[in-house]
Amino acid sequence: MWSSLEWQAWITLGIIFFILMALIKEIARPEMIFLSALGLLLTCGVLTPEEAFSGFSNTAVLTVGALFVVAVGVQNTGALNFTDRLLFKRSATLAGVLARMMVTTAAMSAFLNNTPIVAMLIPRAQAWSEESNVAPSKLLIPLSYAAIVGGMTTLIGTSTNLLVSGLMVSSGYEGLGLFDLTWVGLPTALGAIAYFTLIGHRFLPNRQQLPASESELEHYLFEVRVAFTSSLDGKTVEQAGLRSLGDAYLVHIFRNSHFIPSAPDLRLRACDILTFRGSLSMLDKLLKVPGIERAFDGLDTRSETTMPLFEAVVAPSSLLVGRTLRDVRFREHFHGIVLGIQRRDTQIEGSLGTVEIQPGDLLLIEAPPGFDRRWNGRRSDFYLVASRHPGRVRPQRRKAPLALFILIGVVLLAAVGVAPIVTTAFVGALLMLLTRCISGWEARRSIDFPVLFVIASALGVGRAIETTGLAEAIAHTLIGAAAAFGTIGVLVAVYLTTSILTEFITNNAAAALMIGIGLAAARDLNAAPEAFAIAVAIAASASFLTPIGYQTNLMVMAAGGYRFSDYFRAGIFLNLIVATIAISVISLLWL
């Protein structure tokens, strides 16, 4: 089989290896890697321009883009805020909260983008943990995993499902229906929820967040400045009220290129840089003191409003590691200003500009809106960028019923076959704009264009894998290796290969590389193509072993105080449960 392949197939195979290595080593953002691969296929003549760019007009891309707008419209109106009363009751037990939280999160993730759902529920879960004296580490990994398994239950639950369906259509098959995945995804989600509620939470770490006196008070470093015309000029530290602050203390003063240790009788001077160690809540309080201002001017000094604040976790591969903020010219390179640094288990010495950054440092950054969206796609610099004070407008609660009505209409009309999901999603997004549930500016910001570029270019790469005969050759090899176990054995091989890939590269990339192989295997075995397509979709989303396989896993990492090994310990049995349920149900229904 391999000997009969022509040169186009071997070039495609080489480009696939390039994609895999580039994604694993994170040499560039995923969308850039896939677009580059598409360009190579086009340049080498493997694909015609029509084949290469057909993905950009695929209904999967249009559906995902429209659903981003619908999801943010629902979020902006506060239509999902009822979950507070439903999920986090003060007298509830851990098992009860886990069950309600995971069921509700999975249900919402079946129809909405799971990233804003997890972002909304993280502070709620942390608040309940503090009130109930339960470690947040017992809640937040289950929250992320519930969002993941919830996305497996419907076609629109995650962009991966839509990508798989789009690739089926481009290969000449009928796409998946809105609830085709539900037959497999629902029992899988229920199995995951039952596991964590009854047993799984015992494998989660019990890391209580330290109080400010032990954690934030020791390890967060931030700076403020005595204003040029400040009334504090000439006053001592004690007279200025900066000695006994409770949640923070003054470490030293930077004046005329020299550090001066803090002392109660030390007199302040205009333009002094005051370095504090403590809780970041004290930074907000200090900035309200007359005569105290931020240590550095904002990016836009003409604006009358402050920019949003973001927290960013430094990745080991970041250009910041081993260098100071001054060395890398952080403001020019990242278009933001670092207001504070936190380092776990270590006390930071010096000023913000002279501290050498280490992997895992948490930076508090003032930056323009969209900073998190821009840098979350570049894991080489930051594991995660999360908004601390988003600065978004107050929810339009009176429009919440309207937003929910639009969402239900999108799902219901597609479910009963009145119109395809791309039509209902597109009309739903337009209605969100026309009814002002979301502004035009917010709609543009809501669309995750890197995800759309990955899907569109992955469709082109997938077409090359199929048309060159490469998918057929790989499928033939898999069938030969698993022939002794029959069709189910081949299904297991496709599932496990996809599952392993998704832990090292993105879920969309894993699905794009494996769906053609799965469909070719189904064709050779004369099996239902839906069986292998759904297996690829489920396996590509089943990222439970590492924090880097899925964005929601990264989102809860810092909030729950998790380590890399915590995900493996919590996810290994869940991976086995999901795989067993998914393969069993697929075999019963389609094979």
C-alpha positions in Angstrom: 0.0 0.0 0.0 2.7 2.4 1.0 4.8 1.6 -2.1 2.0 2.7 -4.4 1.8 6.2 -2.9 2.8 9.0 -5.2 5.1 12.0 -4.3 2.2 14.1 -3.2 1.4 11.7 -0.3 5.0 11.7 0.9 5.2 15.5 0.9 1.9 15.5 2.8 3.3 13.0 5.3 6.4 15.2 5.8 4.2 18.3 6.4 2.2 16.3 9.0 5.4 15.6 10.9 6.3 19.2 10.6 2.9 20.1 12.1 3.3 17.6 15.0 6.8 18.7 15.9 5.9 22.4 15.7 2.9 22.0 17.9 4.7 19.9 20.5 7.7 22.2 20.6 5.4 25.3 20.5 7.6 27.1 18.0 4.7 29.2 16.9 1.0 29.7 17.5 -1.3 26.8 16.3 -3.0 28.9 13.7 0.3 30.0 12.2 1.5 26.4 12.1 -1.6 25.2 10.2 -1.6 28.2 7.9 2.1 27.6 7.1 1.3 23.9 6.4 -1.5 24.9 4.1 0.8 27.3 2.3 3.4 24.5 1.8 0.7 22.1 0.4 -0.4 24.8 -2.0 3.1 25.8 -3.1 4.1 22.2 -3.7 1.1 21.6 -5.8 -0.5 19.0 -3.5 -3.6 21.1 -3.3 -5.3 23.4 -5.8 -6.2 26.9 -4.6 -9.9 25.8 -4.5 -9.1 22.8 -2.3 -6.7 24.6 0.0 -9.1 27.5 0.7 -12.3 25.6 0.7 -12.2 25.4 4.5 -12.6 29.1 4.8 -16.1 28.8 3.4 -17.0 25.6 5.2 -20.1 25.8 7.4 -18.1 24.6 10.4 -16.1 27.8 10.4 -19.2 30.0 10.0 -21.0 28.1 12.7 -18.2 28.4 15.3 -17.8 32.1 14.6 -21.6 32.8 15.0 -21.8 30.7 18.2 -19.0 32.8 19.7 -21.2 35.9 19.3 -24.3 34.1 20.7 -22.4 32.8 23.8 -21.0 36.2 24.7 -24.5 37.7 24.2 -25.9 35.3 26.8 -22.9 36.0 29.1 -23.2 39.8 28.8 -26.8 39.9 29.9 -26.1 37.9 33.0 -28.6 35.2 31.9 -26.6 32.5 33.6 -26.2 34.1 37.0 -29.0 32.0 38.4 -26.3 29.3 38.8 -25.1 30.9 42.1 -28.2 30.0 44.0 -28.5 26.7 42.3 -24.9 25.4 42.8 -23.3 26.9 45.9 -25.4 26.5 49.0 -23.6 27.2 52.2 -24.9 24.1 54.0 -24.1 21.8 51.0 -21.6 18.9 51.3 -18.6 18.6 48.9 -20.3 15.7 47.1 -23.5 17.6 46.7 -21.8 20.7 45.3 -19.6 18.6 43.0 -22.7 16.9 41.6 -24.7 20.1 41.0 -21.7 22.1 39.7 -20.6 19.4 37.2 -24.2 18.6 36.0 -25.0 22.3 35.5 -21.6 23.1 33.9 -21.8 20.2 31.5 -25.4 21.2 30.5 -24.3 24.8 29.8 -21.2 23.6 27.9 -23.3 21.5 25.6 -24.6 24.7 24.0 -22.2 27.4 24.9 -18.4 28.1 24.6 -17.0 26.5 27.8 -14.3 29.1 28.4 -16.6 31.9 29.6 -18.6 29.4 31.7 -15.5 28.2 33.5 -14.3 31.8 33.9 -17.7 32.7 35.4 -17.8 29.8 37.9 -14.2 29.9 39.2 -14.7 32.8 41.6 -18.1 31.3 42.7 -16.4 28.0 43.5 -13.5 29.8 45.4 -16.0 31.8 47.5 -17.9 28.6 48.5 -14.6 26.9 49.3 -13.7 29.8 51.6 -17.1 29.8 53.4 -17.2 26.1 53.8 -13.5 25.6 54.7 -13.0 23.3 51.7 -9.9 23.5 49.5 -10.7 25.0 46.1 -8.4 22.3 44.6 -11.2 19.9 45.4 -13.6 21.8 43.0 -11.7 23.4 40.1 -10.4 20.4 38.2 -13.8 18.8 38.3 -15.2 22.2 37.0 -12.9 22.1 34.0 -13.5 18.4 33.3 -17.3 19.0 33.5 -17.0 21.7 30.8 -15.0 19.3 28.6 -17.4 16.3 28.9 -20.3 18.7 28.5 -18.9 19.8 25.1 -18.9 16.2 24.0 -22.7 15.9 24.2 -23.9 18.0 21.2 -22.5 19.0 17.8 -22.2 22.7 19.0 -20.7 21.8 22.3 -17.1 22.4 21.1 -15.5 23.6 17.9 -13.8 20.1 17.6 -17.2 18.5 16.9 -18.0 21.0 14.2 -14.6 20.5 12.7 -15.1 16.7 12.5 -18.6 17.2 11.0 -17.2 19.7 8.4 -14.4 17.3 7.4 -17.0 14.5 7.0 -19.0 16.8 4.6 -15.9 17.7 2.6 -15.1 14.0 2.3 -18.5 13.3 0.7 -20.3 12.0 3.8 -23.3 13.4 5.6 -22.4 15.6 8.5 -23.2 14.8 12.1 -26.6 15.9 13.4 -27.1 18.2 16.4 -27.7 15.4 18.8 -25.8 12.5 17.1 -23.0 12.8 19.7 -25.5 12.8 22.6 -25.9 9.0 22.4 -22.2 8.7 23.3 -21.5 12.0 25.0 -24.4 11.9 27.6 -23.5 8.5 29.2 -19.8 9.6 29.1 -20.6 12.9 30.9 -22.7 11.1 33.5 -19.9 8.6 34.1 -17.4 11.4 34.6 -19.7 13.2 37.0 -20.5 10.0 39.0 -16.7 9.2 39.2 -15.8 12.6 40.7 -18.8 12.8 43.0 -18.2 9.3 44.5 -14.5 8.6 44.2 -12.5 11.0 42.0 -12.4 13.9 44.5 -10.3 11.7 46.8 -7.5 11.8 44.3 -7.5 15.6 44.1 -5.0 17.5 46.3 -6.2 19.2 49.5 -4.4 22.5 49.1 -6.0 25.2 51.2 -5.3 28.7 50.0 -3.0 30.4 52.5 -4.2 33.5 54.3 -2.7 36.8 53.3 -0.3 36.8 56.2 1.3 33.6 54.9 0.8 33.7 51.2 0.1 37.0 49.5 1.7 39.0 52.3 5.0 37.2 51.8 5.2 36.8 48.1 3.4 39.6 46.2 5.6 42.6 45.3 4.1 45.8 43.9 5.0 49.5 43.6 3.4 52.9 43.9 4.8 56.4 43.5 4.6 59.6 45.6 3.1 62.1 43.2 5.1 65.2 42.2 2.7 67.6 44.0 1.8 65.2 46.8 0.9 66.4 50.3 2.9 63.5 51.6 6.2 65.1 50.5 8.1 65.7 53.7 6.0 63.5 56.0 7.4 60.4 57.6 6.3 56.9 56.7 4.3 56.7 60.0 2.7 60.2 59.6 1.6 59.2 56.0 -0.2 56.1 57.5 2.0 53.7 55.6 3.5 51.8 58.5 0.6 49.6 59.8 -1.4 48.6 56.8 -2.5 45.1 57.9 -2.5 43.3 54.5 0.8 44.7 53.2 4.0 46.4 54.5 6.5 48.8 53.0 9.7 47.1 52.1 11.9 49.9 50.8 11.9 53.2 48.9 13.7 53.8 45.6 15.1 57.3 45.4 17.8 58.7 43.2 18.9 55.2 41.9 19.3 54.0 45.5 17.2 51.6 47.7 16.4 52.9 51.2 15.1 50.4 53.8 11.8 51.4 55.2 11.7 53.0 58.7 8.8 54.7 60.6 10.7 58.0 60.8 11.9 58.0 57.2 10.7 61.1 55.4 9.0 60.7 52.0 9.9 62.8 49.0 8.0 63.5 45.8 8.6 60.9 43.0 9.7 58.3 45.6 8.9 54.7 44.4 7.5 52.8 47.3 7.8 49.0 47.1 5.3 47.0 49.1 4.9 43.3 49.8 1.4 42.0 50.5 -2.1 41.5 49.3 -3.0 43.0 45.9 -6.2 44.3 47.5 -4.0 46.8 49.3 -2.8 48.2 45.9 -6.3 49.3 45.1 -6.6 51.0 48.6 -3.2 52.7 48.3 -4.1 54.2 44.9 -7.1 55.9 46.5 -4.9 57.7 49.0 -4.4 61.4 47.9 -0.9 61.9 46.7 -0.3 58.3 45.8 -0.2 57.2 42.1 0.9 54.3 40.0 4.6 53.8 39.8 4.5 54.2 36.0 2.3 56.2 33.7 -0.5 54.2 31.9 -0.2 53.3 28.3 -2.8 55.9 27.4 -2.3 58.9 29.6 -5.1 60.8 27.8 -7.8 58.3 28.9 -9.9 59.2 31.9 -10.5 55.6 32.7 -8.0 53.0 33.8 -7.2 50.0 31.6 -8.2 46.4 32.6 -5.9 44.4 34.8 -4.7 40.9 33.9 -2.9 38.1 35.7 -0.3 36.1 33.6 1.6 33.0 34.5 5.1 32.9 33.0 5.9 29.8 31.0 9.3 28.1 31.1 9.9 28.9 27.4 9.1 32.6 27.9 11.7 35.2 26.8 11.1 36.8 30.2 12.8 33.9 32.1 16.1 34.8 33.6 15.7 38.5 32.6 14.3 41.6 34.2 11.3 43.6 32.9 13.8 46.4 31.9 15.9 43.9 30.0 13.1 42.8 27.8 11.5 46.2 27.6 8.2 44.7 28.7 6.1 47.8 28.0 7.2 48.0 24.3 7.2 44.2 23.6 4.0 43.1 25.4 2.1 46.5 25.3 1.4 46.3 29.0 2.7 47.5 32.3 3.6 45.1 35.2 2.1 46.4 38.5 3.0 43.4 40.7 4.8 40.0 40.8 4.0 37.0 42.9 6.3 34.0 43.3 5.1 30.9 45.0 7.1 29.7 48.1 9.8 32.4 47.6 10.3 35.9 48.8 11.1 38.4 46.1 13.8 41.0 46.8 14.4 44.2 44.9 12.2 46.4 42.8 9.9 45.3 40.0 12.3 46.4 37.3 15.3 44.6 38.7 13.7 41.2 39.6 14.8 38.3 37.4 11.6 36.6 36.2 11.2 32.9 36.8 8.9 30.2 35.4 5.6 30.2 37.2 5.8 33.8 38.4 2.4 35.5 38.4 2.4 39.0 36.9 -0.2 41.6 37.4 -0.4 43.5 34.2 -2.3 46.7 33.1 -3.0 46.4 29.4 -5.5 47.3 26.7 -8.7 45.2 26.4 -7.9 42.0 24.5 -4.5 41.4 26.1 -5.7 38.0 27.4 -7.0 36.9 24.0 -3.8 38.0 22.2 -1.4 36.2 24.5 -3.4 33.1 25.6 -2.7 31.7 22.1 1.1 32.0 22.6 1.9 29.5 25.3 5.6 30.0 24.7 5.4 33.2 26.8 2.5 32.7 29.2 0.7 29.5 30.4 -2.4 31.5 31.0 -3.5 35.1 30.9 -6.7 35.8 32.9 -8.6 39.0 33.4 -8.5 40.3 37.0 -10.7 43.4 36.5 -12.2 43.0 33.0 -13.6 46.5 32.9 -16.6 45.2 30.9 -20.0 46.9 31.2 -22.6 46.0 33.8 -24.8 43.0 32.7 -28.0 44.1 30.9 -30.2 41.9 33.2 -33.5 43.1 31.6 -32.3 41.5 28.3 -31.4 38.2 29.9 -34.7 36.5 29.0 -34.3 37.7 25.4 -30.8 36.3 25.2 -31.9 33.0 26.5 -34.9 33.0 24.1 -32.5 33.5 21.2 -30.2 30.7 22.4 -33.1 28.3 22.8 -34.3 29.2 19.3 -30.9 28.5 17.8 -30.8 25.1 19.4 -34.5 24.1 19.0 -34.9 25.1 15.3 -31.7 23.2 14.4 -32.8 20.2 16.5 -36.2 19.8 14.8 -34.8 20.3 11.3 -36.3 23.6 10.5 -32.9 24.9 9.4 -29.3 23.7 9.5 -27.2 24.8 12.6 -25.1 27.2 10.5 -28.3 29.1 9.6 -29.8 29.2 13.1 -26.4 30.2 14.6 -25.9 33.0 12.1 -29.4 34.4 12.6 -29.0 34.1 16.4 -25.8 36.1 16.2 -27.5 38.8 14.1 -30.5 38.9 16.6 -28.0 39.4 19.5 -26.7 42.4 17.7 -30.0 43.8 16.6 -31.5 43.5 20.0 -28.4 45.1 21.6 -27.7 42.1 23.8 -24.1 42.6 22.5 -22.5 45.6 20.8 -20.7 45.5 17.5 -17.4 46.1 19.2 -18.1 43.3 21.7 -19.2 40.9 18.9 -15.8 41.5 17.1 -13.9 40.8 20.3 -16.0 37.7 21.0 -14.9 35.9 17.9 -11.8 33.8 18.5 -10.2 34.2 15.1 -7.2 32.0 15.9 -9.6 29.1 16.4 -11.3 29.9 13.1 -8.0 29.9 11.3 -7.0 26.6 12.8 -10.3 25.0 11.7 -10.3 26.5 8.2 -6.7 25.5 7.5 -7.1 22.1 9.2 -9.9 21.4 6.8 -7.5 22.0 3.9 -4.8 19.8 5.5 -7.4 17.1 6.1 -8.3 17.2 2.4 -4.7 16.7 1.4 -4.4 13.7 3.8 -7.5 12.1 2.0 -6.9 13.0 -1.6 -3.3 11.9 -1.7 -4.2 8.4 -0.4 -2.2 8.9 2.8 -5.3 8.4 5.0 -6.0 5.1 3.2 -2.5 3.9 3.7 -2.4 4.8 7.4 -5.8 3.2 7.9 -4.7 0.1 6.1 -1.7 -0.1 8.4 -3.9 0.3 11.5 -6.3 -2.3 10.3 -3.5 -4.8 9.7 -2.1 -4.2 13.2 -5.5 -4.6 14.9 -7.0 -7.1 12.5 -6.9 -9.9 15.2 -9.4 -7.8 17.3 -11.8 -7.0 14.4 -13.5 -3.7 13.7 -13.7 -2.8 17.4 -10.0 -3.3 17.7 -9.4 -0.8 14.9 -11.8 1.6 16.5 -9.9 1.3 19.8 -6.6 2.0 17.9 -8.1 5.1 16.2 -9.5 6.4 19.6 -6.2 5.8 21.5 -4.1 7.4 18.8 -6.3 10.5 18.8 -6.4 10.6 22.6 -2.6 10.5 22.9 -2.2 13.2 20.2 -4.6 15.6 22.0 -2.5 15.6 25.1 0.5 17.0 23.2 -1.2 19.2 20.5 -4.5 21.0 20.4 -7.8 19.1 20.3 -8.7 20.6 16.9 -5.3 19.6 15.5 -5.7 16.0 16.7 -9.1 15.8 15.2 -8.0 17.2 11.9 -5.1 14.8 11.6 -7.1 11.7 12.6 -10.6 12.1 11.1 -9.4 11.3 7.5 -7.7 8.1 8.8 -10.8 7.1 10.8 -13.1 7.6 7.8 -10.7 5.6 5.6 -10.7 2.8 8.1 -14.5 2.8 8.2 -14.6 2.6 4.4 -12.1 -0.3 4.3 -14.0 -2.2 7.0 -17.4 -1.4 5.5 -18.4 0.1 8.8 -20.5 3.1 9.6 -18.4 6.3 9.2 -20.3 7.9 12.1 -18.7 5.4 14.5 -15.2 6.4 13.7 -16.0 10.1 13.3 -17.7 10.2 16.8 -14.7 8.2 18.3 -12.3 10.8 16.9 -14.5 13.7 18.2 -14.8 12.3 21.7 -11.1 11.3 22.0 -9.9 14.7 20.7 -11.8 16.4 23.5 -10.9 13.9 26.2 -7.8 15.9 27.5 -7.6 15.0 31.1 -3.9 14.1 31.7 -2.2 17.5 31.3 -3.0 21.2 31.9 -1.9 22.1 28.4 -4.3 20.0 26.3 -7.3 22.1 26.9 -7.7 25.8 27.8 -10.0 25.3 30.7 -7.4 23.1 32.4 -5.0 26.0 32.2 -7.6 28.4 33.5 -8.0 26.5 36.8 -4.3 25.7 37.4 -3.3 28.9 39.2 -6.7 29.4 40.9 -6.6 25.8 42.4 -2.9 25.8 43.1 -2.4 22.7 41.0 0.8 21.1 39.9 1.3 19.3 36.5 1.1 15.9 38.2 -2.3 16.7 39.8 -3.9 16.5 36.3 -2.4 13.1 35.6 -3.4 11.7 39.0 -7.0 13.0 38.6 -7.4 12.3 34.9 -5.9 8.8 34.3 -8.9 7.0 35.6 -11.3 9.4 34.0 -9.6 8.8 30.7 -10.2 5.1 31.1 -13.8 5.6 32.1 -14.5 7.9 29.1 -12.8 5.6 26.7 -14.6 2.5 28.0 -18.0 4.1 27.9 -17.5 5.8 24.5 -16.1 2.7 22.7 -18.8 0.5 24.3 -21.7 2.7 23.2 -20.3 3.3 19.7 -19.9 -0.5 19.3 -23.4 -1.2 20.4 -25.1 1.5 18.2 -23.0 1.5 15.0 -20.8 -1.6 14.8 
